[in-house]
Amino acid sequence: MPPDPRDLICVAYPTFRSELDCVKSIDIFGNSSIHSKIFSLRSLDWSMRRKNSPFRVGFHPCRIFRDILASVIGRLGTEGESVQIVLFEQLFIEARRQVSRGLVVSRNVPQMFARKRHAKLVLVCCFALIALTVIPRVRPINPVPPQTQGHVSATHLESTNVRVSSSRSVPASDPALPPVVQGWGGVTIDEVANGQLQPTLQRLNQSGYNGIRIMFSGTVTPCSSGELGSWNPDWFNQAIQEARQYNMWIILDYHSYLDLTNGCQTEWLAFWNLVLSTNWGYDRIVWEPINEPAGLVTVLSSACQAWITQARTLGDKHWIAVENTMSNGGCNFDPLSLVNCYPVVMDPLNETFLSIHPYLFYDLWSSTTNTYGNCSPSSANTWGNTTAECVADIYNRGMLQASSKYHMPILDTEGGAVYYSCNNVCANPPDTVGTDDASYSYTTFHFIQNLTSLMQSENMGWVWWEAGEGSCCGALDTWGGLLRFSQ
């Protein structure tokens, strides 16, 4: 049987024993649920991170605990640095999942912090110890090779899939709260006809996801992109029936770009009038009127408001997702600019999500266009985890501020770890793994894992790209197998 991590902590730093004040219990939280009594992981003091530490990921309660945890991970096996990083990040994600379930913690464990530390850090470190109390035992696993070892095959990824918890269930939704949708997109509507939708839904359900983004883009208006197949109401009805088996949310994505700027807005609204006038008999639908629309914020605001007004006038009560202009290159990359690049709309039902499509593209990052603002290349920002965290932090702060300003929840209907922005491979970062839409780099995976963790801590939804584009399961078989989240 693997050693208990708490036992390893007790012997991790014997030289510290004279400096630490041990107590008999961490029952300072009482015997009631600690769900509402802990600090949000997102609020932890990031300045506690050591600049050159290999564990500069996720959230860090305090330096002592981080150092002890590093030793614990080292004692659990001889994993490479990249796996230790993933393990470290996932310990905290799993702890938050356990806490959100309202578990009661009452366990005698040593207190691993000096009495002289500030009371807030004391409480935070207590939470770190609580995390170890509720986390299932972690067994050694095969490592993901470090960045210098080159490509990783899909087969190898299966063998290195780091799982902290064997079960992840979607909680029953509270009708008083906006739904938190977590899933994958890149699924075309014609996958109903070719039989691929069912195994994709089954795979998502088994992996703990509760949402799927289904796309079409042809025969809608003269401006339709046409890149992902035509609309078919019978196929969509069948998709609903298959999703119903798993109680899965469906985001219906009109995957086009230029309809609002190229004179096709009337046809665009007329098409959606037909869709919205149909009784689909399923509540868990999110309408995405247009994907990554081109145009100024004022144009997008006017068009989206017309769309929402039409939907509510027709009696439709489903959720809606409206898109930030950043996704089509129409915004500067800083939190305030991101806030101001969302369309300004009013929904009488208050059932509209704000969406942005977060990516870290190497070709745009390494160019001279300053696409990623303060995270662009500099002496302080080289391609690696520091840049990944910088980009994730700006996206996260922009979303939080926008949600607060417009009083709307977040559902990012696309995003991921792919490292190039063009239709064909046009970038070659030094840490690349693969060369298609299911590819990633170690840096871009660190970015999307970091952002996923941040969004999860704020109950923001996300649907990442892509789960097949015509066949199961695309990036689910590569970096999607490494992605950690909990509910």
NUGU-910856 format. One line per field, with one value per residue (C-alpha): residue number from 1; x, z, y. Coordinates in Angstrom, 2 decimals. Each point is the difference from the previous one (the first is absolute). Layout:
BEGIN
num	[NUM/...] .
xx	[X/...] .
zz	[Z/...] .
yy	[Y/...] .
REM end
This chain:
BEGIN
num	[1/2/3/4/5/6/7/8/9/10/11/12/13/14/15/16/17/18/19/20/21/22/23/24/25/26/27/28/29/30/31/32/33/34/35/36/37/38/39/40/41/42/43/44/45/46/47/48/49/50/51/52/53/54/55/56/57/58/59/60/61/62/63/64/65/66/67/68/69/70/71/72/73/74/75/76/77/78/79/80/81/82/83/84/85/86/87/88/89/90/91/92/93/94/95/96/97/98/99/100/101/102/103/104/105/106/107/108/109/110/111/112/113/114/115/116/117/118/119/120/121/122/123/124/125/126/127/128/129/130/131/132/133/134/135/136/137/138/139/140/141/142/143/144/145/146/147/148/149/150/151/152/153/154/155/156/157/158/159/160/161/162/163/164/165/166/167/168/169/170/171/172/173/174/175/176/177/178/179/180/181/182/183/184/185/186/187/188/189/190/191/192/193/194/195/196/197/198/199/200/201/202/203/204/205/206/207/208/209/210/211/212/213/214/215/216/217/218/219/220/221/222/223/224/225/226/227/228/229/230/231/232/233/234/235/236/237/238/239/240/241/242/243/244/245/246/247/248/249/250/251/252/253/254/255/256/257/258/259/260/261/262/263/264/265/266/267/268/269/270/271/272/273/274/275/276/277/278/279/280/281/282/283/284/285/286/287/288/289/290/291/292/293/294/295/296/297/298/299/300/301/302/303/304/305/306/307/308/309/310/311/312/313/314/315/316/317/318/319/320/321/322/323/324/325/326/327/328/329/330/331/332/333/334/335/336/337/338/339/340/341/342/343/344/345/346/347/348/349/350/351/352/353/354/355/356/357/358/359/360/361/362/363/364/365/366/367/368/369/370/371/372/373/374/375/376/377/378/379/380/381/382/383/384/385/386/387/388/389/390/391/392/393/394/395/396/397/398/399/400/401/402/403/404/405/406/407/408/409/410/411/412/413/414/415/416/417/418/419/420/421/422/423/424/425/426/427/428/429/430/431/432/433/434/435/436/437/438/439/440/441/442/443/444/445/446/447/448/449/450/451/452/453/454/455/456/457/458/459/460/461/462/463/464/465/466/467/468/469/470/471/472/473/474/475/476/477/478/479/480/481/482/483/484/485/486/487] .
xx	[0.00/1.39/1.13/-2.40/1.09/-0.69/2.47/2.61/-0.59/0.77/3.52/0.55/1.90/1.20/2.28/-3.06/-1.48/1.59/-1.43/-3.54/-2.77/-1.96/-3.53/-2.20/-2.82/-1.13/-3.53/0.18/-2.62/-2.39/-1.99/-2.26/0.61/3.07/-1.47/-0.67/2.91/3.11/1.81/-0.56/3.09/0.02/0.54/3.23/3.08/1.80/3.01/0.90/1.16/3.74/1.16/1.97/-2.07/-1.13/-3.28/-1.01/-3.46/-3.54/-0.42/2.45/-1.30/3.36/3.66/0.48/-2.89/1.09/3.52/-1.34/-2.36/2.91/1.79/-3.12/-0.32/3.66/-0.53/-2.95/2.16/2.62/-2.30/1.33/-0.54/-2.95/-1.98/0.86/-1.39/-3.25/-0.26/0.59/-2.68/-2.48/0.36/-1.47/-2.70/-1.09/0.02/-2.30/-2.32/-0.22/-0.66/-2.71/-1.80/-0.26/2.17/0.58/3.62/1.04/3.36/3.00/2.98/3.07/-0.09/2.80/0.48/1.79/-2.11/1.48/-1.56/-2.91/-3.40/-1.24/2.89/-0.59/-3.55/1.12/2.60/-2.67/-2.00/3.04/0.13/-3.73/0.63/2.38/-2.53/-2.74/2.10/0.02/3.35/2.14/1.95/3.16/-0.66/1.94/1.17/-0.77/3.43/1.49/0.03/3.38/-1.14/-2.07/-3.33/-2.33/-2.20/-3.68/0.73/2.55/-2.40/-2.47/2.61/0.89/-3.49/0.21/-3.19/-0.48/-3.61/-1.61/-3.46/-1.17/-3.70/-1.96/-1.97/-3.71/-0.54/-1.42/-2.70/0.89/3.57/1.30/1.08/3.71/0.60/3.28/0.56/1.42/-0.85/1.21/-2.84/-1.82/-3.75/0.42/1.62/-3.58/-0.27/3.38/-0.44/2.84/-2.05/-1.06/3.54/1.10/-2.84/0.73/3.68/-0.79/-2.48/2.41/2.71/-2.22/-0.97/-3.52/0.09/0.60/0.23/-1.55/0.83/-1.32/0.85/-1.52/-3.20/-1.04/0.84/2.06/2.71/0.15/3.52/-1.15/3.03/-1.80/-3.04/-3.59/-2.84/-2.40/-2.87/-0.52/3.62/-0.26/-3.15/1.81/2.98/-2.36/-1.38/3.49/1.15/-3.12/1.27/2.88/-1.79/2.60/-0.06/0.07/1.54/-1.28/2.70/-0.56/3.67/0.24/1.78/-1.02/-3.79/-0.25/2.40/-0.60/-3.66/-1.54/-1.53/-3.59/0.45/1.83/-2.93/-2.51/1.80/0.07/-3.68/-0.79/2.24/-1.38/-3.61/0.44/-0.85/3.03/-1.31/3.35/1.02/3.76/0.71/2.30/-0.40/3.21/-1.31/3.38/3.55/2.85/-1.85/1.89/-0.87/0.12/-1.47/-2.82/-0.93/0.14/-2.03/-2.76/-0.19/0.05/-2.66/-2.21/0.56/-0.84/-3.09/-1.21/0.60/-1.84/-2.86/-0.46/-0.20/3.36/1.40/3.31/3.40/1.94/3.75/1.31/3.60/2.84/1.60/3.41/-0.69/0.17/3.00/-1.99/1.30/3.16/1.24/-0.40/-2.82/-1.72/0.06/-1.42/-2.84/-0.83/0.08/-3.06/-3.29/-2.26/-3.42/-3.05/-1.83/-3.36/0.45/3.61/1.02/2.87/3.62/3.05/2.49/3.59/2.23/3.29/3.04/3.74/1.18/3.75/-0.06/-1.83/2.00/3.36/-0.98/0.65/-3.70/0.01/-3.10/0.30/0.77/2.18/0.36/1.64/3.69/2.46/2.94/-2.53/-2.37/1.51/-1.99/-0.80/-2.08/0.47/-1.53/-2.74/-1.01/0.18/-2.43/-2.34/-0.06/-0.96/-2.78/-1.26/0.04/-1.73/-2.76/-0.50/-0.21/-2.37/-2.28/-0.11/-0.58/-2.73/-1.49/0.25/1.66/2.86/-0.09/2.99/-1.28/3.46/3.67/2.78/3.65/0.50/3.00/-0.69/-2.69/-0.10/-1.88/3.24/2.96/1.80/1.95/2.68/0.55/2.94/-2.24/-2.53/-1.88/-1.77/-0.90/-3.80/-3.01/0.54/3.59/1.36/3.22/1.05/-0.38/-3.47/-1.16/1.26/-1.95/-3.30/0.39/0.75/-2.96/-2.33/0.96/-0.55/-3.37/-1.10/0.75/-2.37/-2.77/0.57/-0.87/2.15/-0.26/3.44/1.06/-0.20/-1.58/0.33/-1.35/-1.71/1.27/0.58/2.01/2.68/1.83/-1.80/2.53/3.00/0.17/-3.66/1.06/2.35/-2.38/-1.12/-3.25/-2.56/-3.57] .
zz	[0.00/-0.84/2.91/1.45/-1.14/3.51/1.43/-2.47/0.99/3.61/-0.97/-2.96/1.83/3.39/0.32/0.10/3.04/2.45/-1.97/-0.44/2.54/-0.32/1.27/0.56/-2.30/-2.92/1.37/-0.01/-2.72/2.33/-0.76/-2.57/-3.74/-0.92/-3.39/0.89/2.40/-2.15/-2.17/-3.70/-1.56/-2.49/2.75/1.26/0.10/-3.30/1.25/2.14/-3.13/-0.35/-3.30/-1.13/1.61/-2.29/1.90/-1.25/-1.01/1.20/3.57/2.88/3.58/1.62/-0.61/2.72/-1.16/-3.62/0.87/2.11/-2.76/-2.45/2.28/0.30/-3.74/-0.22/2.53/-1.94/-2.97/-2.44/-2.35/-2.37/0.69/-2.37/1.78/3.39/-1.22/-1.13/3.26/2.06/-1.87/0.23/3.75/0.50/-2.63/1.66/3.41/-1.30/-1.48/3.34/1.83/-2.48/0.81/3.59/1.61/3.74/1.08/3.51/0.02/2.31/-2.05/0.80/-0.74/-2.42/0.44/2.40/2.60/-0.92/-3.49/-0.71/0.98/-3.59/-1.16/3.00/-1.13/-3.57/1.08/2.05/-3.17/-1.68/2.71/-0.36/-3.67/0.85/2.44/-2.61/-3.05/-1.03/0.04/-3.04/-1.55/-2.12/-3.72/-3.22/-0.77/-2.87/-1.52/0.71/-2.74/-1.30/-0.89/-3.03/-1.17/2.04/-1.78/0.74/1.19/2.48/1.20/0.92/2.21/1.68/0.72/3.48/1.89/3.57/0.23/-1.76/-0.01/-0.99/0.01/-1.15/2.93/-0.22/-1.32/2.28/-1.95/1.92/-1.34/-3.58/-1.28/-0.02/-3.30/-0.45/-3.20/-3.50/-3.43/-3.53/-0.59/-3.32/-0.30/-2.70/2.56/0.81/-3.50/-0.06/3.45/1.69/2.37/2.28/0.86/0.49/2.44/1.80/0.29/1.35/2.51/1.25/0.41/2.18/-2.49/-0.28/-3.26/-3.74/-2.69/-3.31/-3.08/-3.46/-2.39/-3.44/-1.89/2.57/-1.70/-3.04/2.51/1.65/0.34/-1.12/1.54/2.34/-1.86/-0.46/2.43/0.28/2.53/-0.02/0.95/2.80/1.32/0.00/1.77/2.72/0.48/0.34/2.36/2.11/0.93/1.87/1.17/-2.07/-0.85/-3.74/-1.26/-3.56/-1.81/-3.28/-0.94/-2.23/0.25/-2.51/0.03/2.11/-2.11/-3.55/-0.35/1.10/3.33/-1.26/-1.32/3.20/2.16/-2.34/0.26/3.78/0.03/-1.43/2.53/2.96/-1.10/0.27/3.23/0.50/3.28/1.81/2.60/-0.08/-3.18/-0.31/-3.21/-1.46/-2.69/-1.69/0.56/0.32/-1.80/-1.87/0.56/2.54/3.47/-0.92/-3.02/2.04/2.84/-2.33/-1.82/3.16/1.61/-3.06/0.23/3.74/-0.45/-2.79/2.10/3.06/-2.09/-1.50/3.52/-0.03/3.52/-0.72/0.96/-2.56/-0.44/-1.51/-1.13/0.70/-3.00/1.28/-1.62/-3.43/0.74/0.87/3.48/1.92/2.50/3.47/2.53/-0.53/-3.80/0.22/2.18/-2.54/-2.95/1.08/-1.65/2.21/0.08/2.22/0.47/1.81/1.24/1.16/-1.76/-2.19/0.34/-0.91/-2.09/-1.12/-1.73/1.93/-1.83/0.21/-3.63/-0.48/-3.45/1.37/3.23/-1.79/-2.60/0.27/0.38/3.81/-0.12/3.62/1.51/3.10/-0.55/-3.41/-0.47/2.12/2.27/2.73/-2.21/-1.86/-1.37/3.02/3.16/1.03/-3.26/0.21/3.46/-1.08/-2.88/2.12/2.73/-2.41/-1.56/3.46/1.35/-3.12/0.36/3.70/-0.50/-2.96/1.92/2.85/-2.26/-2.20/2.66/-2.30/0.57/-2.12/-2.43/-2.34/-2.97/-1.37/1.03/0.41/-0.25/-3.78/-0.67/-3.44/-1.25/-3.71/-1.84/-0.72/2.34/-0.04/3.24/1.50/3.71/1.58/2.19/-2.58/0.18/-3.27/-3.09/-0.31/1.85/2.70/0.51/2.81/1.56/3.61/0.37/-1.53/2.06/3.14/-1.10/-0.49/3.17/2.00/-1.51/0.52/3.68/0.39/-1.75/2.02/3.24/-1.15/-1.30/-3.59/-2.80/-2.95/-3.10/-1.44/-3.58/-1.50/0.45/-3.48/-2.81/-1.65/2.09/3.66/1.79/-1.17/2.80/2.58/-0.95/0.40/2.42/0.95/1.70/2.21/0.81/3.60/1.21/2.67/0.87] .
yy	[0.00/3.46/2.13/2.53/3.50/1.33/-2.50/1.19/3.61/-0.84/-1.08/2.31/2.72/-1.27/3.02/2.22/-1.71/2.41/2.91/-1.30/0.07/-3.24/-0.28/-3.01/0.94/2.15/0.15/3.80/-0.12/-1.83/-3.09/1.61/0.14/2.01/0.87/3.62/0.45/-0.30/2.48/-0.21/-1.52/2.82/2.57/-1.55/2.18/-0.60/1.93/-3.02/-1.79/-0.43/1.42/-3.07/-2.73/-2.87/0.10/3.47/-1.18/0.36/1.16/0.23/0.28/0.65/-0.63/-2.58/-2.13/0.24/-1.14/-2.85/-1.06/0.01/-2.42/-2.15/-0.27/-0.93/-2.78/-1.40/-0.94/1.15/1.84/2.63/3.69/0.35/-2.73/1.50/3.30/-1.64/-1.93/3.12/1.91/-2.83/-0.49/3.45/-0.50/-3.23/1.67/2.72/-2.62/-1.78/3.25/1.05/-3.24/1.18/-2.65/0.35/-0.12/-1.01/-1.71/0.11/1.09/2.10/3.69/0.84/3.74/2.33/1.77/3.34/0.04/2.33/-1.45/0.00/-2.16/-2.23/-0.66/-0.55/-2.54/-1.74/-0.34/-1.52/-2.63/-0.56/-0.63/-2.82/-1.40/-0.33/-0.84/-3.66/-1.73/0.68/-2.87/0.42/0.17/0.11/3.52/2.31/0.66/3.44/2.58/-1.01/-3.50/1.00/-1.40/-2.17/-2.51/-0.42/-3.51/1.30/2.64/-2.72/-1.60/3.31/1.19/1.51/-0.66/1.12/-1.06/-2.92/1.57/3.44/0.59/2.99/1.41/0.62/3.51/2.68/1.89/3.16/-0.06/0.13/-3.41/-0.78/-1.77/-1.89/-1.89/-0.16/1.34/-0.50/-2.46/0.42/-0.49/-2.65/-2.30/-1.03/-1.45/-1.75/-1.53/1.87/2.15/-2.85/-1.22/3.63/0.65/-3.24/0.90/3.46/-1.36/-2.66/2.65/2.18/2.72/1.40/1.98/-0.38/2.70/-1.07/2.05/0.79/2.81/-0.54/0.98/2.63/3.30/1.05/0.90/-3.44/-1.38/-3.44/-1.68/-2.39/-1.28/1.09/0.47/-2.92/0.22/-3.77/-0.55/2.53/-1.65/-3.35/1.61/1.20/-3.51/-1.44/2.77/-0.51/-3.49/1.63/3.18/1.86/3.70/0.75/3.23/0.49/1.95/1.81/-0.16/3.05/3.36/2.73/0.04/3.16/2.06/-1.24/0.90/-3.29/0.98/-0.16/-3.55/-0.94/1.10/-1.67/-3.33/0.12/0.96/-3.43/-1.76/1.93/-0.55/-3.76/-1.77/-2.24/-1.44/0.28/2.56/-0.54/1.94/3.03/1.99/1.42/2.39/0.47/-1.19/2.52/2.81/2.70/3.63/2.80/-0.42/2.38/-2.14/-3.17/1.53/1.14/-3.35/-2.09/2.17/-0.47/-3.75/-0.14/2.16/-2.27/-3.13/1.27/1.41/-3.48/-1.42/-1.79/-0.49/-1.73/1.38/2.07/0.57/3.26/0.34/2.45/1.74/-1.14/-3.35/1.66/2.17/3.11/0.74/0.88/-2.57/1.40/-0.52/3.35/-0.32/-3.51/1.31/2.71/-2.42/-1.98/0.96/2.09/-1.65/-0.34/-3.29/0.26/-3.57/0.55/-3.20/1.16/-1.11/2.05/-1.95/0.44/-2.54/-0.19/-1.32/0.51/-0.14/-0.23/1.61/3.07/0.10/-0.10/2.63/3.74/0.87/-0.01/-2.21/-1.07/3.41/-0.21/-3.75/0.46/-0.98/1.95/-0.64/-0.81/-2.02/-2.91/-2.90/-2.14/-0.24/3.63/1.20/-2.65/1.21/3.65/-0.57/-2.15/2.66/2.81/-2.06/-0.91/3.56/1.27/-2.57/0.66/3.75/-0.37/-2.34/2.49/3.02/-1.51/-2.30/-3.01/-3.39/-1.35/-2.91/-0.12/-1.99/-0.70/-0.01/-2.46/-0.97/0.03/2.26/1.52/2.38/-0.88/-2.74/-1.81/-0.39/3.36/-0.15/-2.18/0.65/-1.80/-2.15/-1.15/-3.31/-0.83/2.04/0.07/1.40/-2.61/1.16/2.13/1.18/-0.33/3.77/0.19/-2.96/1.72/3.07/-1.79/-2.08/3.13/1.85/-2.98/-0.07/3.75/-0.12/-2.98/1.83/2.77/-2.32/1.09/-2.41/-1.08/-2.20/-0.77/-0.73/-2.60/-3.42/-1.41/2.19/-2.95/-2.90/-0.71/1.30/2.44/1.81/-2.13/-2.65/2.34/2.92/-0.49/-3.21/2.00/2.85/0.08/1.50/-0.78/0.89] .
REM end
